[in-house]
């Protein structure tokens, strides 16, 4: 009586074994890329540089630096908008780097992973 499923002799055919090795290698490369990205810092700014924000590739905000000229107690809304704009700028840079790193690893064009 023939066994159902599996491969004769319990071994995978050569092509399947190669595919498994390639998948494992790609998985290692993606993990290394992810770690590299997470440890990289990205700077964003707004208001001509009066607000500076640093984030990492894991999208954690690491620091916010404000020039004293942007701090106006009578205009808090401008300060808030500038902080948000600087955070968005830094996050966009982190996202672009992530797409470039991960897109390059999986062989797909950036933006499609």
ZAMARGU-4260 file (C-alpha; in steps of 0.2 Angstrom, whole numbers, plus 5000, padded with zeros to 4 digits):
<rodrens>
0) 5000/5000/5000 | 5007/5017/4995 | 5010/5031/5007 | 4999/5046/5005 | 5008/5063/5004
5) 5027/5065/5007 | 5041/5061/4995 | 5048/5044/4991 | 5062/5039/5004 | 5057/5054/5015
10) 5069/5066/5005 | 5063/5082/4996 | 5067/5083/4978 | 5082/5094/4974 | 5072/5109/4968
15) 5061/5109/4983 | 5077/5108/4995 | 5084/5123/4985 | 5068/5133/4987 | 5068/5130/5006
20) 5086/5136/5007 | 5082/5151/4997 | 5067/5155/5008 | 5077/5153/5024 | 5091/5164/5017
25) 5078/5178/5012 | 5070/5176/5029 | 5088/5179/5037 | 5091/5194/5026 | 5074/5202/5030
30) 5077/5200/5048 | 5095/5208/5047 | 5087/5222/5036 | 5073/5225/5049 | 5086/5226/5063
35) 5097/5238/5053 | 5082/5249/5050 | 5076/5249/5068 | 5093/5255/5074 | 5094/5269/5061
40) 5089/5286/5066 | 5080/5298/5054 | 5079/5317/5057 | 5064/5327/5052 | 5062/5346/5053
45) 5049/5360/5051 | 5048/5378/5051 | 5064/5380/5043 | 5073/5369/5055 | 5066/5377/5071
50) 5058/5361/5075 | 5069/5345/5074 | 5063/5327/5077 | 5073/5311/5078 | 5064/5294/5075
55) 5071/5277/5073 | 5066/5264/5060 | 5054/5256/5073 | 5045/5273/5072 | 5049/5277/5090
60) 5051/5296/5093 | 5068/5298/5101 | 5070/5317/5103 | 5061/5333/5099 | 5072/5349/5099
65) 5063/5366/5098 | 5072/5383/5094 | 5067/5396/5107 | 5060/5407/5093 | 5046/5395/5089
70) 5040/5395/5107 | 5026/5409/5108 | 5013/5407/5122 | 5001/5417/5112 | 5003/5405/5097
75) 5003/5387/5103 | 4994/5381/5088 | 5009/5385/5076 | 5021/5376/5088 | 5009/5360/5088
80) 5008/5360/5069 | 5027/5362/5067 | 5030/5347/5079 | 5017/5336/5069 | 5025/5342/5053
85) 5043/5337/5059 | 5037/5320/5065 | 5028/5317/5049 | 5044/5322/5039 | 5055/5310/5050
90) 5042/5296/5049 | 5041/5298/5030 | 5060/5296/5029 | 5060/5280/5040 | 5046/5273/5029
95) 5055/5277/5013 | 5071/5268/5020 | 5061/5253/5025 | 5053/5251/5008 | 5070/5252/5000
100) 5078/5240/5012 | 5064/5227/5012 | 5059/5230/4994 | 5077/5226/4989 | 5077/5210/4999
105) 5061/5202/4993 | 5065/5207/4975 | 5049/5217/4973 | 5049/5236/4969 | 5048/5247/4984
110) 5030/5250/4990 | 5024/5233/4985 | 5029/5223/5000
</rodrens>
